[in-house]
Amino acid sequence: MADVTLKRVEKSFGATHVIRGVDLDIRSGEFCVFVGPSGCGKSTLLRLVAGLEDISEGEIWIGGTQVDDKPPKDRGIAMVFQSYALYPHMTVEENMAFGLKLAGADKAERTARIHEAARILKIDHLLDRKPRQLSGGQRQRVAIGRAIVREPQVFLFDEPLSNLDAALRVETRVEIAKLHRQLGATMIYVTHDQIEAMTLADKIVVLNGGRVEQVGAPMDLYREPVNQFVAGFIGSPTMNFVPAQVAGAEGNHLVLRLKSGATVAARRPHEDLADDAVTLGVRPEHLSLTNDGGLAGEAVAVEKMGGESAIHVDVGGERPLIVKAPGEAVIHAGDRVHVAVPTDTTYLFDHEGRSL
């Protein structure tokens, strides 16, 4: 396995600047996830590492070797695509063997690698089938097996679960996590799904407009987002954001006045704020319903999800607050409710979206 290092990497397509000065270190054996909204540059960045696109500026190093001018086959990488990219006229075994044949591996070595990968992925009973005879999840396992047999330094995954249904996505996500533990491999994984990022990654890279907003362990990004963009992207449902004005301070807390006229207490940041316009952030799972006090409002929608419910409460702001509640909570749209805002789990952001 190998380290991957990006130094001031830039990519432009004509006048369109897609990747902007990315510096990144991925340690050997690390599972790194690129995450962000559509158009943020995450797939382009993966393709630059793979050598499928040329960088405009900067350097890319894999395993201590600069690979900017090397073709994909000489970079020690294997890629798993969203579309599986299997040859329809070949069997599973032939698909998995194809890259090894091109590399000149003899038949005995090919057979040994294929059967070991098939055993790990539990597809050894499918080796004689063709792709049209497989389910979507089985096809994705074959695509992963084809990458494994190459014994690459780095595995690259480009949204590999996007074509699977919800239940199969969860199952395959668990299998990929197990595979990483078994192989101890360096893996770089692209997704727009922050739940995939949180559950799979050792390190998450949050991208926005071709720039890296924040890099860190999943729970570090969840607990300590550097800005409003990261705070809103990490966590499901997304963090609630409420415009507010600083009305005063009480000990370690600030008093914030909302547009509705209601006041709430928030954690006091290190810097002094007086009469500043800020954005209050609070996660749905940190809010709770109470019999009185807190913020009063009307439940405008209730999403029942079994063990929990997402309750949308209009408290007079620009958009309803989302409150996570137990699934058995008896709340209906139109009910008058009160929302308790816990002071110690609030976040504050300035007018530029920086975390205070």
C-alpha positions in Angstrom: 0.0 0.0 0.0 1.1 3.6 -0.5 0.8 7.2 0.7 -0.9 9.6 -1.7 0.1 13.3 -1.7 -1.3 16.2 -3.7 0.6 19.4 -3.8 -1.1 22.6 -5.0 -3.0 20.7 -7.6 -5.0 22.7 -10.1 -7.2 21.7 -13.0 -8.9 23.9 -15.6 -11.0 23.0 -18.6 -10.4 26.0 -20.8 -11.4 29.0 -18.9 -13.3 26.9 -16.3 -11.3 26.5 -13.1 -12.4 23.1 -11.6 -9.8 22.3 -9.0 -8.2 25.1 -7.0 -4.9 24.6 -5.2 -5.6 21.3 -3.4 -3.0 20.2 -0.9 -3.7 16.8 0.6 -1.9 13.9 2.4 -3.4 10.4 2.5 -1.5 7.9 4.6 -0.8 4.4 3.6 -3.7 2.1 4.5 -6.1 5.0 5.1 -9.7 5.1 3.9 -10.2 8.7 2.5 -13.5 9.9 1.3 -14.0 12.9 -1.0 -17.5 14.3 -0.4 -19.4 17.3 -1.5 -22.4 18.4 -3.6 -22.7 17.9 -7.4 -20.1 19.9 -9.3 -17.8 20.4 -6.4 -14.9 18.7 -8.2 -14.6 15.4 -6.2 -14.8 13.1 -9.2 -12.4 15.3 -11.2 -9.9 15.2 -8.3 -10.2 11.3 -8.2 -9.6 11.2 -12.0 -6.5 13.4 -11.6 -5.1 10.9 -9.0 -5.9 8.0 -11.4 -4.3 9.8 -14.4 -7.5 9.8 -16.4 -7.2 13.6 -16.5 -4.0 15.7 -16.7 -3.4 18.2 -13.9 -3.0 21.9 -15.0 -0.6 22.7 -12.1 0.9 21.0 -9.1 2.2 17.6 -8.2 0.7 14.1 -7.4 2.8 11.6 -5.6 1.9 7.9 -5.0 4.1 5.7 -2.9 6.9 8.2 -2.9 7.0 8.5 -6.7 5.8 11.6 -8.6 3.3 10.3 -11.1 2.1 13.5 -12.9 3.4 12.3 -16.3 2.7 8.5 -15.8 -0.3 6.8 -17.5 -2.9 5.1 -15.3 -1.4 1.7 -15.8 1.9 2.8 -14.3 0.5 4.5 -11.2 -0.2 1.4 -9.1 -3.9 2.1 -8.9 -7.1 0.3 -9.6 -10.5 2.0 -10.1 -14.1 0.9 -9.4 -16.6 2.9 -11.4 -20.3 3.7 -10.7 -21.3 1.9 -13.9 -19.4 -1.3 -13.2 -17.8 -1.3 -16.7 -17.9 -5.0 -17.1 -17.5 -6.7 -20.5 -20.9 -8.2 -21.3 -19.6 -11.0 -23.5 -17.1 -12.3 -20.8 -17.8 -14.4 -17.8 -17.1 -13.1 -14.3 -13.8 -15.0 -14.2 -12.8 -13.6 -17.6 -13.7 -10.0 -16.6 -11.6 -10.4 -13.5 -8.7 -11.9 -15.5 -8.6 -9.4 -18.3 -6.3 -6.8 -16.6 -4.0 -9.6 -15.4 -3.7 -11.0 -19.0 -2.8 -7.5 -20.3 -0.2 -7.3 -17.5 1.4 -10.6 -18.6 0.5 -12.7 -15.5 0.6 -16.4 -16.2 -2.5 -18.6 -16.0 -1.7 -20.2 -12.6 -1.2 -16.7 -11.0 -4.4 -15.4 -12.6 -6.4 -18.3 -11.3 -5.0 -18.0 -7.8 -5.7 -14.3 -7.5 -9.2 -14.5 -9.0 -10.2 -17.3 -6.7 -8.9 -15.6 -3.6 -10.6 -12.3 -4.5 -13.8 -14.2 -5.3 -13.6 -15.9 -1.9 -13.2 -12.6 -0.1 -16.2 -11.1 -1.9 -18.3 -14.3 -1.7 -18.8 -14.5 -5.5 -16.8 -17.7 -6.1 -20.1 -19.4 -7.2 -20.6 -16.8 -9.9 -17.4 -17.2 -11.8 -19.0 -18.9 -14.8 -21.8 -16.4 -15.2 -22.0 -13.4 -17.5 -22.9 -9.9 -16.2 -26.5 -10.0 -17.5 -27.1 -13.0 -15.2 -26.1 -11.0 -12.1 -27.9 -8.5 -9.8 -26.6 -5.0 -9.4 -24.9 -5.8 -6.1 -23.2 -8.9 -7.7 -21.9 -6.8 -10.6 -20.5 -4.3 -8.3 -18.7 -7.0 -6.3 -17.2 -8.3 -9.6 -16.0 -4.8 -10.4 -14.4 -4.6 -7.0 -12.9 -8.1 -7.5 -11.4 -7.0 -10.8 -9.6 -4.2 -8.9 -8.5 -6.6 -6.1 -6.7 -9.1 -8.3 -4.5 -6.3 -9.7 -3.0 -5.9 -6.2 -2.8 -2.1 -6.6 -1.1 0.3 -4.2 -4.3 2.4 -4.1 -8.0 1.6 -4.7 -10.1 4.4 -6.2 -13.9 4.2 -6.0 -16.0 6.6 -8.0 -19.5 6.6 -6.4 -19.7 2.8 -6.6 -23.1 2.5 -4.8 -25.1 5.1 -6.7 -26.8 2.5 -8.9 -27.9 0.3 -6.1 -31.2 0.4 -4.2 -31.2 1.6 -0.6 -31.0 -1.7 1.2 -28.3 -3.0 -1.1 -26.3 0.2 -0.7 -26.2 -0.4 3.1 -25.2 -4.0 2.6 -22.4 -3.2 0.1 -21.2 -0.3 2.2 -20.6 -2.7 5.1 -18.8 -5.1 2.7 -16.5 -2.4 1.5 -15.7 -1.5 5.1 -14.9 -5.1 5.8 -12.8 -5.4 2.7 -10.7 -2.4 3.8 -10.1 -4.0 7.2 -9.1 -7.3 5.5 -6.8 -5.8 2.9 -5.4 -2.9 4.9 -5.4 -1.0 1.6 -5.2 2.7 0.8 -8.6 3.6 -0.5 -9.9 6.9 -2.0 -13.7 7.0 -2.3 -15.9 9.6 -3.9 -19.5 10.1 -2.9 -22.1 12.9 -2.6 -23.7 10.9 0.3 -22.4 12.2 3.6 -23.8 9.1 5.4 -21.5 6.9 3.3 -18.6 9.3 4.1 -19.3 9.3 7.8 -19.6 5.5 8.1 -16.7 4.5 5.8 -14.0 7.1 6.2 -10.9 7.4 8.4 -10.5 10.8 6.8 -13.1 13.0 5.0 -12.2 15.7 2.5 -15.1 18.2 2.1 -15.0 19.9 -1.3 -16.9 23.0 -2.4 -16.3 24.7 -5.7 -13.1 22.9 -6.3 -11.6 23.9 -3.0 -11.0 21.9 0.1 -13.2 23.3 2.9 -12.0 20.9 5.7 -10.1 17.7 6.2 -10.5 15.5 9.2 -11.9 12.4 10.9 -15.7 12.0 10.6 -16.6 13.0 14.2 -14.1 15.9 14.2 -16.0 17.4 11.2 -19.3 16.7 12.9 -18.3 18.2 16.2 -16.0 21.1 15.0 -16.9 22.3 11.5 -14.8 25.2 10.4 -17.6 26.9 8.6 -21.3 26.9 7.8 -20.9 24.9 4.6 -19.2 21.9 6.4 -21.7 22.2 9.3 -24.6 21.9 6.9 -23.2 19.2 4.8 -22.1 16.8 7.5 -25.0 15.3 9.5 -28.4 14.1 8.6 -30.9 15.7 8.7 -28.8 18.8 8.0 -28.0 21.3 10.7 -30.6 24.0 11.4 -29.5 27.6 10.6 -31.3 30.6 12.1 -30.3 34.3 11.6 -29.9 36.1 14.9 -28.6 39.2 16.5 -26.4 39.3 19.6 -28.4 40.9 22.3 -26.1 40.5 25.3 -24.0 38.1 27.3 -24.7 36.1 30.5 -21.6 34.4 31.9 -20.4 31.9 29.4 -23.4 32.3 27.2 -24.6 34.8 24.6 -28.2 35.9 24.4 -29.4 35.9 20.8 -32.5 37.6 19.5 -34.2 35.8 16.6 -36.2 37.6 13.9 -39.4 36.3 15.5 -38.4 38.3 18.7 -37.7 35.2 20.7 -34.4 34.8 22.5 -32.1 31.8 23.0 -28.8 31.3 24.7 -25.8 30.0 22.8 -22.2 29.0 23.7 -20.1 32.1 24.0 -17.2 32.1 21.4 -13.6 33.3 22.3 -14.0 36.5 20.4 -16.2 39.4 21.7 -19.4 40.0 19.9 -21.8 42.9 20.5 -24.8 43.7 18.4 -23.4 41.4 15.7 -25.5 39.6 13.2 -24.7 35.9 13.4 -26.2 32.6 12.3 -27.2 30.2 15.0 -26.6 26.5 14.1 -28.1 23.6 16.0 -28.4 20.0 14.9 -31.9 18.3 14.8 -30.7 15.6 17.1 -29.8 18.1 19.8 -33.2 19.8 19.8 -36.0 18.3 21.8 -39.7 18.9 22.3 -40.9 20.2 25.7 -44.2 21.0 27.3 -43.5 24.7 27.7 -40.6 27.2 27.4 -38.1 27.2 24.6 -39.2 28.3 21.1 -43.0 28.0 20.5 -44.2 27.1 17.1 -46.4 24.9 14.9 -45.5 21.5 13.6 -45.9 21.9 9.8 -44.8 18.4 8.8 -44.0 15.2 10.6 -41.8 12.5 8.9 -42.2 9.1 10.5 -39.2 6.9 10.0 -39.9 4.1 12.4 -37.6 4.4 15.3 -37.5 8.2 15.0 -39.4 11.1 13.5 -38.3 14.3 11.9 -40.6 17.1 13.0 -40.6 20.4 11.1 -41.5 23.3 13.3 -42.3 26.8 12.2 -41.0 29.1 14.9 -41.3 32.3 12.8 -37.9 32.1 11.0 -37.0 31.9 7.4 -37.5 28.1 7.4 -38.9 25.5 9.9 -36.6 23.9 12.5 -36.1 20.2 12.1 -36.3 18.3 15.4 -35.4 14.7 15.7 -37.8 12.9 18.1 -38.6 9.3 19.1 -40.7 7.4 16.6 -43.5 7.0 19.1 -43.8 10.7 19.7 -47.5 11.6 19.2 -47.2 14.8 17.1 -49.3 15.8 14.1 -49.0 18.5 11.5 -50.8 21.6 12.9 -50.0 20.8 16.6 -48.6 23.6 18.7 -45.3 22.6 20.2 -42.3 23.9 22.1 -38.7 23.3 21.1 -35.9 23.3 23.7 -32.6 24.6 22.4 -29.6 23.2 24.5 -27.1 26.0 25.0 -24.0 23.7 25.0 -24.5 22.1 21.6 -25.1 25.3 19.6 -22.9 26.7 16.9 -22.3 30.3 15.8 -21.2 31.5 12.3 -20.3 35.0 11.2 -21.6 36.9 8.1 -19.0 35.1 6.0 -20.0 31.7 7.3 -16.9 31.1 9.4 -17.4 29.2 12.6 -17.0 31.4 15.7 
